[in-house]
Amino acid sequence: MPKSARGEIAGGSNGFGWIALRTMRLMGTTLPEGFSGADSAIFEGLRSRGHVAGIVSASLPRRVALYQLVRTIRPSKRAWSRAWRHALLKSPTAFKARMRVLDRALRSSPTPFDAVLHVGGLCAPFQGVYPRPVALFCDYTTKLAEINYPPWFGLKPNEAREWYALETELYQSSALILTASENTKRSFVQHFGVDASRVTVVAEGVDRIHQHADKTYAEETVLFVGFDFPRKGGPTLLQAFETVRRRRPGTKLWIVGPDPGEAREGVTWLGRVNREELNALFAQATVFAMPSVCEPFGLAMIEAMSHGLPVVGTTIDAMGEIIEEGQSGFLVPPDDAVTVAERLVQLLADSALAQEMGRRGQARVRNRFLWRHVVDRVEAALLEMPLSR
């Protein structure tokens, strides 16, 4: 049984041991740029506390990427590109190829480590019996994607059966599962048979709170941020915005992320922007709206709240864990453009209400959704993680 970097292992009555002191050596494993920065934030926070021995990338071998390119040929270049990108991320072939990469790297690592902190359910860190305990961080599960947004699920029946077998084995083999939300925790328990005692909710976060002293909340500007426009409820927001413009003709809608869509009065398609530009947009907007139909967590909402914006989201997935209904924003049913429009008009017409909700949301982020809070929760769970003999 390995020892922690600074201390002994204390025995437990159930045949496991627990790290007794405050430092353990973790090897991080992740897909580069695959998790909206959550992996980087967690790893950096743990590294600053002396817990990270190294990080291994689950890069897909070039030959597998080329195989998937040929396998996914479509008549349309756009459709081919979409199918190829999906196969690179969510296919049994890609899962197993990444697993082999990580397994070789971890088993041959010259750097000693006590445990693995693995991010995401798109591959596993080991093949066969795990030689070190694994803690897994996940913001969502494939089953939730299948239930809530089948286009994002995207697996054929034969592939789905194999994928679920691989995913379930990963979850059942992990000593600890860290989730972004209670919603995802329930999925691990209900859909994959994981014991609830092995699942800890740690949330996600942002780096800091942004103060905008001269903000008036009279700008009448709605901000949307999200690359996957249909999944993030973009079409519903556009439909709602037509009603908003009829009632408040000066209102503007800024859309960040997707490629430009159809030209509409009052709508500005901004495409991709850098971090500095995005912060400026948050500072200038009146309200943030993202009426998603499927949302692993909703990190963009927390960003908006950190800037003091009231937010309009939906009742699905983890949004109700972020937004306090009627306090920091509003929750509406998915695909309900009428109610989205009503809530937007309510906030745009009442700057005092928008400001107060923004203030409450900002306080909520300050108290729960900063990355240092998340790392605190991750660290506490890791330092109690059982180490098998």
C-alpha positions as CSV (number, residue, x, y, z in Angstrom):
1,M,0.0,0.0,0.0
2,P,1.4,3.4,-0.9
3,K,2.1,6.1,1.6
4,S,1.2,9.7,1.3
5,A,4.0,12.1,0.5
6,R,3.9,13.3,4.1
7,G,2.6,10.7,6.4
8,E,1.4,7.2,7.2
9,I,-1.7,5.3,6.2
10,A,-4.2,4.8,9.0
11,G,-6.1,1.5,8.9
12,G,-9.9,1.2,8.6
13,S,-12.2,-1.6,9.8
14,N,-13.5,-2.3,6.3
15,G,-10.1,-3.4,4.9
16,F,-9.2,-0.1,3.4
17,G,-6.8,2.6,4.6
18,W,-7.1,6.4,4.7
19,I,-4.5,9.1,4.2
20,A,-3.9,10.5,7.6
21,L,-2.1,13.7,6.8
22,R,-2.6,16.6,4.4
23,T,-0.7,15.8,1.3
24,M,-1.0,13.1,-1.3
25,R,0.7,12.6,-4.7
26,L,-1.8,12.7,-7.5
27,M,-1.3,11.9,-11.2
28,G,-3.8,13.9,-13.2
29,T,-5.3,12.5,-16.4
30,T,-7.4,14.5,-18.8
31,L,-8.3,15.3,-22.4
32,P,-6.7,18.6,-23.4
33,E,-9.2,21.4,-23.6
34,G,-12.1,19.0,-23.3
35,F,-13.8,20.3,-20.1
36,S,-14.2,24.1,-20.4
37,G,-11.2,24.7,-18.2
38,A,-12.5,22.8,-15.2
39,D,-9.7,20.3,-15.3
40,S,-7.0,23.0,-15.5
41,A,-8.6,25.0,-12.6
42,I,-8.8,21.9,-10.4
43,F,-5.3,20.7,-11.2
44,E,-3.8,24.1,-10.7
45,G,-5.5,24.5,-7.4
46,L,-4.3,21.1,-6.2
47,R,-0.8,21.7,-7.5
48,S,-0.6,24.9,-5.5
49,R,-1.3,22.8,-2.4
50,G,1.4,20.3,-3.2
51,H,-0.8,17.4,-4.3
52,V,0.0,17.1,-8.1
53,A,2.9,14.9,-9.1
54,G,2.2,15.2,-12.8
55,I,-0.5,15.4,-15.5
56,V,-0.9,12.9,-18.4
57,S,-2.8,13.8,-21.5
58,A,-5.2,11.3,-23.0
59,S,-4.2,12.2,-26.6
60,L,-5.7,10.1,-29.3
61,P,-3.1,8.3,-31.5
62,R,-2.8,9.7,-35.0
63,R,-3.6,6.3,-36.6
64,V,-6.9,6.1,-34.7
65,A,-7.8,9.6,-35.7
66,L,-7.2,8.8,-39.3
67,Y,-9.2,5.6,-39.0
68,Q,-12.1,7.6,-37.7
69,L,-11.8,10.1,-40.4
70,V,-12.2,7.4,-43.1
71,R,-14.9,5.6,-41.1
72,T,-17.1,8.6,-40.9
73,I,-17.1,9.8,-44.5
74,R,-20.3,11.7,-45.4
75,P,-21.4,13.3,-48.7
76,S,-21.4,16.7,-47.1
77,K,-18.1,18.1,-45.9
78,R,-19.9,19.8,-43.0
79,A,-21.7,16.6,-42.0
80,W,-18.4,14.6,-42.3
81,S,-16.6,17.1,-40.1
82,R,-19.3,16.8,-37.5
83,A,-19.4,13.0,-37.6
84,W,-15.6,12.9,-37.3
85,R,-15.4,15.2,-34.3
86,H,-18.1,13.1,-32.6
87,A,-16.2,9.9,-33.3
88,L,-13.0,11.4,-31.9
89,L,-14.7,12.1,-28.6
90,K,-17.5,9.6,-28.1
91,S,-16.9,6.2,-29.7
92,P,-15.9,3.0,-28.1
93,T,-12.8,2.9,-30.4
94,A,-11.7,6.3,-29.2
95,F,-12.4,5.4,-25.5
96,K,-10.3,2.3,-25.7
97,A,-7.5,4.0,-27.6
98,R,-7.2,6.8,-25.1
99,M,-7.4,4.2,-22.2
100,R,-4.4,2.3,-23.7
101,V,-2.4,5.6,-24.0
102,L,-3.1,6.5,-20.3
103,D,-2.5,2.9,-19.1
104,R,0.9,2.7,-20.6
105,A,1.9,6.2,-19.4
106,L,0.8,5.6,-15.9
107,R,2.2,2.1,-15.4
108,S,5.6,3.2,-16.8
109,S,5.7,6.6,-15.0
110,P,9.1,7.3,-13.4
111,T,7.3,9.7,-11.0
112,P,5.8,8.0,-8.0
113,F,2.2,8.7,-7.2
114,D,-0.4,7.6,-4.7
115,A,-3.6,7.9,-6.8
116,V,-5.0,9.2,-10.1
117,L,-7.4,12.1,-10.5
118,H,-9.1,11.4,-13.8
119,V,-11.3,14.0,-15.5
120,G,-14.3,13.0,-17.6
121,G,-16.0,9.8,-18.6
122,L,-14.6,9.8,-22.2
123,C,-12.0,7.2,-21.4
124,A,-10.5,5.3,-18.4
125,P,-7.0,5.7,-16.9
126,F,-6.3,2.0,-16.7
127,Q,-7.1,-1.3,-18.4
128,G,-8.0,-4.2,-16.3
129,V,-7.5,-4.1,-12.5
130,Y,-6.5,-0.6,-11.4
131,P,-3.1,-0.7,-9.7
132,R,-3.7,2.7,-7.9
133,P,-7.0,4.1,-6.6
134,V,-8.7,6.5,-9.0
135,A,-10.8,9.5,-8.2
136,L,-12.9,10.6,-11.1
137,F,-14.3,14.1,-11.8
138,C,-17.3,14.4,-14.1
139,D,-19.8,17.1,-14.8
140,Y,-22.3,14.9,-16.7
141,T,-23.0,11.3,-17.9
142,T,-23.8,9.9,-21.3
143,K,-27.1,8.6,-20.0
144,L,-28.2,12.1,-19.1
145,A,-27.3,13.2,-22.6
146,E,-29.3,10.4,-24.1
147,I,-32.3,11.3,-22.0
148,N,-32.2,15.1,-22.4
149,Y,-30.7,15.7,-25.8
150,P,-30.3,12.7,-28.2
151,P,-28.5,14.6,-30.9
152,W,-25.6,15.1,-28.4
153,F,-25.7,11.5,-27.4
154,G,-25.2,10.4,-31.0
155,L,-24.4,6.7,-30.5
156,K,-25.9,3.9,-32.6
157,P,-27.4,1.0,-30.6
158,N,-24.4,-1.4,-31.0
159,E,-22.0,1.4,-30.1
160,A,-24.1,2.5,-27.2
161,R,-24.1,-0.9,-25.6
162,E,-20.3,-1.1,-25.8
163,W,-19.9,2.5,-24.7
164,Y,-22.1,2.0,-21.6
165,A,-20.2,-1.1,-20.7
166,L,-16.9,0.8,-20.8
167,E,-18.4,3.8,-19.0
168,T,-19.9,1.6,-16.3
169,E,-16.7,-0.2,-15.7
170,L,-14.9,3.1,-15.2
171,Y,-17.4,4.3,-12.7
172,Q,-17.6,1.0,-10.8
173,S,-13.8,0.8,-10.6
174,S,-13.3,4.3,-9.3
175,A,-12.7,4.7,-5.6
176,L,-14.2,8.1,-5.5
177,I,-16.4,10.1,-7.9
178,L,-16.5,13.9,-7.8
179,T,-19.4,15.5,-9.6
180,A,-20.3,19.1,-10.5
181,S,-23.9,18.7,-9.4
182,E,-26.5,16.7,-7.5
183,N,-28.1,16.1,-10.8
184,T,-25.1,14.2,-12.1
185,K,-24.7,12.4,-8.7
186,R,-28.2,11.0,-9.1
187,S,-27.3,9.7,-12.5
188,F,-24.3,7.8,-11.2
189,V,-26.5,6.2,-8.6
190,Q,-29.6,5.5,-10.7
191,H,-28.2,4.8,-14.1
192,F,-24.8,3.2,-13.2
193,G,-25.4,1.6,-9.9
194,V,-22.7,3.5,-8.0
195,D,-23.0,3.6,-4.3
196,A,-24.0,7.1,-3.2
197,S,-21.4,7.1,-0.5
198,R,-18.7,7.1,-3.2
199,V,-20.0,10.2,-4.9
200,T,-19.3,13.7,-3.7
201,V,-20.6,17.0,-5.2
202,V,-17.9,19.6,-5.5
203,A,-19.5,22.0,-8.1
204,E,-17.5,24.2,-10.5
205,G,-16.5,27.8,-10.4
206,V,-14.9,31.0,-11.6
207,D,-11.6,32.7,-10.5
208,R,-13.0,35.9,-9.1
209,I,-15.8,38.4,-8.6
210,H,-16.0,41.3,-11.0
211,Q,-17.2,44.7,-9.7
212,H,-18.7,47.3,-12.1
213,A,-19.3,50.4,-10.0
214,D,-20.8,52.5,-12.8
215,K,-23.3,49.8,-13.9
216,T,-26.9,51.1,-14.1
217,Y,-28.8,48.0,-15.4
218,A,-30.6,50.3,-17.8
219,E,-28.7,49.1,-20.9
220,E,-31.6,46.8,-22.1
221,T,-29.1,44.3,-23.4
222,V,-29.5,40.5,-23.2
223,L,-26.3,38.4,-23.5
224,F,-26.1,34.7,-24.6
225,V,-22.8,32.7,-24.5
226,G,-22.6,29.2,-25.9
227,F,-21.1,27.4,-28.9
228,D,-23.8,24.7,-29.2
229,F,-26.6,27.0,-30.1
230,P,-29.5,24.5,-30.3
231,R,-28.5,22.6,-27.1
232,K,-28.1,25.9,-25.2
233,G,-31.6,27.0,-26.2
234,G,-30.6,29.5,-28.8
235,P,-33.7,29.0,-31.0
236,T,-36.0,29.5,-28.0
237,L,-34.2,32.7,-27.1
238,L,-34.5,34.1,-30.6
239,Q,-38.2,33.4,-30.6
240,A,-38.6,35.0,-27.2
241,F,-36.6,38.0,-28.3
242,E,-39.1,38.8,-31.0
243,T,-41.7,39.3,-28.3
244,V,-39.3,41.3,-26.2
245,R,-38.6,43.6,-29.1
246,R,-42.3,44.2,-29.7
247,R,-42.7,45.3,-26.1
248,R,-39.4,47.0,-25.6
249,P,-38.1,48.1,-29.1
250,G,-34.7,49.3,-27.9
251,T,-33.6,45.9,-26.5
252,K,-30.5,44.3,-28.0
253,L,-29.4,40.7,-28.0
254,W,-25.7,39.8,-28.1
255,I,-24.9,36.2,-29.1
256,V,-21.4,34.9,-28.4
257,G,-20.1,31.6,-29.6
258,P,-21.8,30.2,-32.6
259,D,-21.3,31.1,-36.2
260,P,-23.5,34.0,-37.4
261,G,-27.1,33.1,-38.0
262,E,-30.0,34.8,-39.8
263,A,-29.9,38.6,-39.6
264,R,-32.6,39.9,-37.2
265,E,-33.5,43.4,-35.9
266,G,-31.6,44.0,-32.6
267,V,-29.6,40.8,-32.8
268,T,-25.8,40.9,-33.0
269,W,-23.9,37.7,-33.7
270,L,-20.4,38.2,-32.2
271,G,-19.0,34.7,-32.8
272,R,-15.9,33.7,-30.8
273,V,-14.4,36.3,-28.6
274,N,-11.4,36.3,-26.3
275,R,-11.5,36.5,-22.5
276,E,-11.0,40.3,-22.3
277,E,-13.8,40.9,-24.8
278,L,-16.1,38.5,-23.1
279,N,-15.6,40.2,-19.7
280,A,-16.4,43.6,-21.4
281,L,-19.7,42.1,-22.7
282,F,-20.6,40.8,-19.3
283,A,-19.9,44.3,-17.9
284,Q,-22.2,46.0,-20.4
285,A,-25.1,43.6,-20.5
286,T,-28.3,43.9,-18.4
287,V,-29.3,40.2,-18.1
288,F,-27.8,36.9,-19.1
289,A,-30.1,34.3,-20.8
290,M,-29.3,30.7,-21.7
291,P,-32.5,28.6,-21.9
292,S,-30.7,25.3,-22.4
293,V,-32.5,22.0,-23.2
294,C,-29.4,20.1,-21.9
295,E,-26.8,21.6,-19.7
296,P,-24.1,19.5,-17.8
297,F,-23.5,22.4,-15.4
298,G,-23.9,25.9,-16.7
299,L,-20.5,27.5,-16.0
300,A,-21.4,30.5,-18.2
301,M,-24.2,31.3,-15.8
302,I,-21.8,31.4,-12.9
303,E,-19.5,33.7,-14.9
304,A,-22.5,36.0,-15.6
305,M,-23.4,36.0,-11.9
306,S,-19.8,36.8,-11.0
307,H,-20.3,40.0,-13.0
308,G,-23.5,40.8,-11.1
309,L,-25.9,39.9,-13.9
310,P,-29.4,38.4,-13.2
311,V,-29.7,35.1,-15.1
312,V,-32.5,33.3,-17.0
313,G,-32.1,29.6,-17.3
314,T,-34.3,26.5,-17.4
315,T,-35.5,23.9,-14.9
316,I,-33.4,21.1,-16.4
317,D,-30.2,19.5,-15.2
318,A,-28.1,21.5,-12.7
319,M,-29.5,25.0,-13.4
320,G,-31.7,24.9,-10.3
321,E,-28.6,24.2,-8.2
322,I,-27.0,27.4,-9.5
323,I,-30.0,29.8,-9.9
324,E,-32.1,30.6,-6.9
325,E,-35.5,31.1,-8.4
326,G,-36.8,34.6,-7.9
327,Q,-33.6,35.6,-6.0
328,S,-30.6,35.5,-8.4
329,G,-32.7,35.0,-11.6
330,F,-35.5,32.9,-13.1
331,L,-35.9,29.3,-14.1
332,V,-38.3,28.5,-16.9
333,P,-39.4,25.3,-18.6
334,P,-37.2,24.3,-21.6
335,D,-38.5,25.3,-25.0
336,D,-40.9,27.8,-23.4
337,A,-40.3,31.0,-25.4
338,V,-43.3,32.7,-23.9
339,T,-42.1,32.5,-20.4
340,V,-38.5,33.4,-21.4
341,A,-39.9,36.6,-23.0
342,E,-41.9,37.4,-19.9
343,R,-39.0,37.1,-17.6
344,L,-36.7,39.1,-19.8
345,V,-39.2,41.9,-20.1
346,Q,-39.6,41.9,-16.3
347,L,-35.9,42.3,-15.8
348,L,-35.4,44.8,-18.6
349,A,-38.3,47.0,-17.4
350,D,-37.1,47.1,-13.7
351,S,-33.5,48.0,-13.3
352,A,-33.7,47.9,-9.5
353,L,-34.9,44.3,-9.7
354,A,-32.2,43.4,-12.1
355,Q,-29.6,45.0,-9.9
356,E,-30.8,43.3,-6.7
357,M,-30.9,39.9,-8.4
358,G,-27.4,40.5,-9.8
359,R,-26.2,41.4,-6.3
360,R,-27.7,38.2,-4.8
361,G,-26.2,36.1,-7.6
362,Q,-22.8,37.7,-7.1
363,A,-23.0,36.9,-3.3
364,R,-23.9,33.3,-4.2
365,V,-20.8,33.0,-6.4
366,R,-18.6,34.6,-3.7
367,N,-19.9,32.1,-1.1
368,R,-19.9,28.9,-3.1
369,F,-18.8,29.0,-6.7
370,L,-15.2,30.3,-6.7
371,W,-12.6,27.8,-7.8
372,R,-10.9,27.9,-4.4
373,H,-14.2,26.7,-2.9
374,V,-14.3,23.8,-5.4
375,V,-10.7,22.9,-4.8
376,D,-11.3,22.9,-1.0
377,R,-14.1,20.4,-1.5
378,V,-12.0,18.3,-3.9
379,E,-9.1,18.2,-1.6
380,A,-11.2,17.2,1.4
381,A,-12.7,14.3,-0.5
382,L,-9.4,13.1,-1.9
383,L,-7.7,13.1,1.5
384,E,-10.4,10.7,2.8
385,M,-10.3,8.5,-0.3
386,P,-9.7,4.8,0.5
387,L,-6.5,3.3,-0.8
388,S,-6.8,-0.4,-1.5
389,R,-4.2,-2.8,-0.3
